[in-house]
Amino acid sequence: MQPRLDSRQCEAFLSVIDHGSLEQAAQALNLTSSAISQRIKALEMELGNTLLIRSRPCRATHAGQKLVQHLRRVAELEQDLQTEFAGQQSAAIRIAIAVNADSLDSWFLPAMSEFLIAENILLEVLIDDQDHTHDLLESGMVLGCISAEAQAMRGCQATPLGVMRYLPVASQAYCERWFPQGMTREAVRHAPVLTFNRKDKLQSQILLEHFGLQENACPTHFLPATTPYNRSIVLGLGWGVIPDIMLRAMPGQESLVRLMPAHPVDVNLYWHSWKVQTPRLTRMSELLIRRARTVLLQPA
């Protein structure tokens, strides 16, 4: 006999994934933690798989991720269908997507804001490095993502958006102190570098490819916020990489030195989404792809 999904059990499971704990999920659903736990155990028994790792925060197992993917897509389809049947074309619908910080802070919102307003779409944006946003789609946390991953997972499609070009830059004062003879290997070993977070490997790529240095070979600042990161480069705390699309509009960019103008770091971006989508998500995907291709570099 095929396993049957109980709506209350599925609601409890998703709530734990969203809130990270049984206790917070219980508060959100006005239930006890024991009731939440019992519902999830019953769901696991019905499906014959462990779905939840009861850690802090709680995480879905591999089987649980598959269920999260299914439940998110079903919820979106039901929401759109209910809106259509009710004749409320303007009723709000929530869509969770994963976006890398540099896209979010540069082209994404200007490109999509009018559409989101017109379609009454409420975004839930999860931010991660472009090499890791795909993990959020795979885990079922989002319905689409902007990623550097070219390969689509089963049931999804990956559409090229274009190239985000990163330029290594530093302030004039920084260069006079640390690179008086240019960006040599010995100078780079001692000069502070700015890195967004520990997932950010763009600077490491430059260090390895051009200077034969490992990522831990240099003094490193970690600043996981775009505006403070860019401002820190202008202030001379370290050298770093800034997308050219962001650099052109950045206050103070005229004073920055392009350290390796002949060697930018190019990152190919892709939009990952499910092949079967609701009409609104389909329209959103199509517009996102078109708009991205007007602002990002396109391969020759």
C-alpha positions as CSV (number, residue, x, y, z in Angstrom):
1,M,0.0,0.0,0.0
2,Q,1.2,3.5,-0.9
3,P,2.1,5.7,2.1
4,R,-0.3,8.5,2.7
5,L,0.7,12.0,3.8
6,D,-1.2,13.4,6.8
7,S,-1.6,17.2,6.5
8,R,-1.1,17.8,10.2
9,Q,2.0,15.6,10.4
10,C,3.5,17.4,7.4
11,E,2.6,20.8,8.8
12,A,4.5,19.8,12.0
13,F,7.5,18.6,10.1
14,L,7.7,21.7,8.0
15,S,7.3,24.0,11.0
16,V,10.3,22.3,12.7
17,I,12.4,22.7,9.6
18,D,11.4,26.4,9.3
19,H,11.8,27.3,13.0
20,G,14.8,25.0,13.8
21,S,13.4,23.4,16.9
22,L,10.4,21.4,18.3
23,E,9.8,24.0,20.9
24,Q,9.5,26.9,18.4
25,A,7.5,24.9,16.0
26,A,5.1,24.0,18.9
27,Q,4.7,27.7,19.7
28,A,4.0,28.6,16.1
29,L,1.3,25.9,15.8
30,N,-0.1,26.4,19.3
31,L,0.8,22.8,20.2
32,T,3.0,21.1,22.8
33,S,6.5,19.9,21.8
34,S,5.4,16.4,22.6
35,A,2.5,16.7,20.1
36,I,4.9,17.9,17.4
37,S,7.3,15.1,18.1
38,Q,4.6,12.5,18.0
39,R,3.3,13.8,14.7
40,I,6.8,13.6,13.1
41,K,7.4,10.1,14.5
42,A,4.1,9.0,13.0
43,L,5.0,10.5,9.7
44,E,8.4,8.8,9.8
45,M,6.7,5.5,10.5
46,E,4.3,6.0,7.7
47,L,7.1,6.7,5.2
48,G,9.5,4.2,6.6
49,N,12.3,6.8,6.9
50,T,13.9,9.0,9.4
51,L,13.1,12.5,8.4
52,L,14.5,14.7,11.1
53,I,17.9,15.1,12.8
54,R,17.0,16.3,16.2
55,S,20.0,18.6,16.6
56,R,20.3,22.3,17.3
57,P,19.0,23.5,15.0
58,C,16.9,20.6,13.8
59,R,17.8,19.5,10.2
60,A,16.2,17.3,7.6
61,T,17.8,14.0,6.7
62,H,18.3,13.2,3.0
63,A,14.9,11.6,2.9
64,G,13.5,14.6,4.9
65,Q,14.9,17.0,2.3
66,K,13.0,15.1,-0.5
67,L,9.9,15.5,1.5
68,V,10.5,19.2,2.2
69,Q,11.0,19.7,-1.6
70,H,7.7,18.0,-2.3
71,L,5.7,19.9,0.4
72,R,7.1,23.3,-0.6
73,R,6.1,22.7,-4.2
74,V,2.6,21.4,-3.3
75,A,2.0,24.4,-1.0
76,E,2.9,26.8,-3.8
77,L,0.7,25.0,-6.3
78,E,-2.2,24.9,-3.8
79,Q,-1.8,28.6,-3.0
80,D,-1.9,29.6,-6.6
81,L,-4.9,27.3,-7.3
82,Q,-6.9,28.7,-4.3
83,T,-6.2,32.2,-5.5
84,E,-7.4,31.4,-9.0
85,F,-10.6,29.7,-7.7
86,A,-11.4,32.6,-5.4
87,G,-11.0,35.1,-8.2
88,Q,-8.3,36.9,-6.3
89,Q,-5.7,37.4,-8.9
90,S,-3.9,40.0,-6.8
91,A,-3.8,37.9,-3.6
92,A,-0.3,37.7,-2.2
93,I,1.8,34.5,-2.7
94,R,5.1,33.8,-0.8
95,I,8.0,32.4,-2.8
96,A,11.3,31.4,-1.1
97,I,14.5,31.8,-3.2
98,A,18.2,31.7,-2.5
99,V,20.4,34.5,-3.9
100,N,24.1,35.3,-3.5
101,A,24.8,38.5,-1.7
102,D,26.4,40.3,-4.6
103,S,23.5,39.8,-6.9
104,L,21.1,40.9,-4.2
105,D,23.1,44.0,-3.5
106,S,23.5,45.0,-7.1
107,W,21.1,44.0,-9.9
108,F,18.5,41.6,-8.5
109,L,16.1,44.0,-6.7
110,P,16.1,46.8,-9.4
111,A,15.5,44.2,-12.0
112,M,12.6,42.4,-10.2
113,S,10.9,45.0,-7.9
114,E,8.2,46.2,-10.4
115,F,7.2,42.6,-11.2
116,L,7.1,41.6,-7.6
117,I,4.8,44.5,-6.8
118,A,2.6,43.9,-9.8
119,E,2.2,40.2,-9.1
120,N,1.9,40.7,-5.3
121,I,4.7,38.2,-4.6
122,L,6.1,38.1,-1.1
123,L,9.8,37.1,-1.3
124,E,11.6,35.1,1.4
125,V,15.2,35.5,0.4
126,L,17.9,33.3,1.8
127,I,21.4,34.6,1.2
128,D,24.4,32.4,0.7
129,D,27.6,32.3,-1.3
130,Q,26.9,31.5,-5.0
131,D,28.7,28.2,-4.6
132,H,26.3,27.2,-1.8
133,T,22.8,28.6,-2.7
134,H,22.2,25.4,-4.6
135,D,22.4,23.5,-1.4
136,L,19.3,25.4,-0.2
137,L,17.3,24.3,-3.2
138,E,18.5,20.7,-2.8
139,S,17.4,20.8,0.9
140,G,13.9,22.0,-0.1
141,M,14.3,25.4,1.7
142,V,13.7,27.4,-1.5
143,L,11.9,27.0,-4.8
144,G,14.6,28.6,-6.9
145,C,18.2,29.9,-6.6
146,I,20.9,31.9,-8.3
147,S,24.0,29.7,-8.2
148,A,27.4,29.1,-9.7
149,E,26.4,25.4,-10.1
150,A,25.9,24.6,-13.8
151,Q,24.3,21.1,-13.3
152,A,20.6,21.0,-12.5
153,M,19.4,18.4,-10.0
154,R,16.8,15.9,-11.0
155,G,13.4,17.5,-11.8
156,C,15.0,21.0,-12.1
157,Q,16.4,23.1,-14.9
158,A,19.5,25.4,-14.8
159,T,19.4,28.4,-17.1
160,P,22.6,30.5,-17.7
161,L,22.2,34.1,-16.6
162,G,25.6,35.6,-17.4
163,V,28.9,36.3,-15.9
164,M,29.5,38.3,-12.7
165,R,33.0,39.8,-13.1
166,Y,35.0,40.5,-10.0
167,L,37.9,42.9,-9.9
168,P,40.7,42.9,-7.3
169,V,41.0,46.4,-5.9
170,A,42.6,48.4,-3.1
171,S,42.9,52.0,-1.9
172,Q,45.8,54.1,-3.0
173,A,47.1,54.5,0.5
174,Y,47.0,50.7,1.0
175,C,49.0,50.1,-2.2
176,E,51.6,52.6,-1.1
177,R,52.1,50.8,2.1
178,W,51.8,47.2,1.1
179,F,52.5,47.1,-2.7
180,P,55.1,49.8,-3.3
181,Q,56.7,47.5,-5.9
182,G,53.5,46.1,-7.2
183,M,51.5,43.0,-6.2
184,T,54.4,40.6,-5.8
185,R,54.2,37.2,-4.2
186,E,56.2,38.3,-1.2
187,A,54.2,41.5,-0.7
188,V,50.9,39.5,-1.0
189,R,52.0,37.1,1.7
190,H,52.1,39.9,4.3
191,A,49.4,42.2,3.1
192,P,45.9,42.0,4.7
193,V,43.1,40.7,2.4
194,L,39.4,41.2,2.9
195,T,37.2,38.1,2.5
196,F,33.4,38.1,2.8
197,N,33.1,34.9,4.9
198,R,34.8,31.5,5.1
199,K,32.8,30.2,2.2
200,D,34.1,32.9,-0.1
201,K,36.9,31.4,-2.2
202,L,37.4,34.2,-4.8
203,Q,40.4,35.7,-3.1
204,S,41.8,32.2,-2.6
205,Q,41.5,31.5,-6.3
206,I,43.6,34.6,-7.0
207,L,46.2,33.7,-4.4
208,L,46.6,30.2,-5.7
209,E,46.4,30.8,-9.5
210,H,48.6,33.9,-9.6
211,F,50.9,33.6,-6.6
212,G,50.9,29.9,-5.7
213,L,49.7,30.7,-2.2
214,Q,47.1,28.9,-0.1
215,E,44.2,30.8,1.4
216,N,45.6,30.8,4.9
217,A,48.9,32.2,3.8
218,C,47.8,35.9,4.2
219,P,46.4,38.0,7.1
220,T,42.7,38.0,6.5
221,H,39.7,40.1,7.6
222,F,36.3,38.5,7.4
223,L,33.4,40.9,6.8
224,P,30.1,39.2,5.8
225,A,28.2,42.3,4.7
226,T,28.5,43.9,1.3
227,T,28.5,47.6,2.3
228,P,31.0,47.3,5.2
229,Y,33.1,45.0,3.0
230,N,33.3,47.5,0.2
231,R,33.8,50.4,2.6
232,S,36.7,48.6,4.2
233,I,38.5,48.4,0.9
234,V,38.0,52.1,0.4
235,L,39.3,52.8,3.9
236,G,42.4,50.7,3.3
237,L,41.9,47.8,5.6
238,G,42.8,45.3,2.9
239,W,42.6,44.4,-0.7
240,G,39.6,42.5,-2.0
241,V,37.3,41.8,-5.0
242,I,34.3,43.8,-6.0
243,P,31.9,43.0,-8.9
244,D,32.4,45.4,-11.7
245,I,28.6,46.0,-11.8
246,M,28.8,47.2,-8.2
247,L,32.1,49.0,-8.5
248,R,30.8,51.3,-11.2
249,A,28.1,52.7,-8.9
250,M,30.0,52.6,-5.6
251,P,30.9,55.9,-3.8
252,G,34.7,56.4,-3.7
253,Q,35.4,53.9,-6.4
254,E,37.4,56.5,-8.4
255,S,40.1,56.4,-5.7
256,L,40.5,52.6,-5.9
257,V,43.5,50.9,-7.7
258,R,42.7,48.1,-10.1
259,L,45.3,45.6,-8.9
260,M,45.2,43.1,-11.7
261,P,43.1,44.6,-14.5
262,A,44.1,41.9,-17.0
263,H,43.1,39.1,-14.6
264,P,39.5,39.5,-13.4
265,V,37.7,36.6,-11.7
266,D,34.6,35.6,-13.8
267,V,31.8,33.7,-12.1
268,N,29.1,32.1,-14.3
269,L,25.7,32.4,-12.7
270,Y,22.6,30.1,-13.3
271,W,19.0,30.3,-12.3
272,H,17.8,26.9,-10.9
273,S,14.1,26.2,-10.7
274,W,11.7,23.2,-10.9
275,K,10.6,22.2,-14.4
276,V,7.0,22.2,-13.1
277,Q,6.1,25.6,-11.7
278,T,3.1,27.7,-11.0
279,P,2.2,30.4,-13.5
280,R,3.5,33.2,-11.3
281,L,6.8,31.5,-10.6
282,T,7.1,30.7,-14.3
283,R,6.7,34.4,-15.2
284,M,9.1,35.4,-12.4
285,S,11.7,32.9,-13.7
286,E,11.4,34.2,-17.3
287,L,11.7,37.8,-16.3
288,L,14.6,37.1,-14.0
289,I,16.5,35.4,-16.8
290,R,15.8,38.2,-19.3
291,R,16.7,41.0,-16.9
292,A,19.9,39.2,-15.7
293,R,21.1,38.9,-19.2
294,T,20.8,42.6,-19.7
295,V,23.0,43.5,-16.8
296,L,25.5,40.6,-16.5
297,L,28.3,40.0,-19.0
298,Q,27.4,37.5,-21.7
299,P,29.8,35.0,-23.2
300,A,31.1,35.9,-26.6
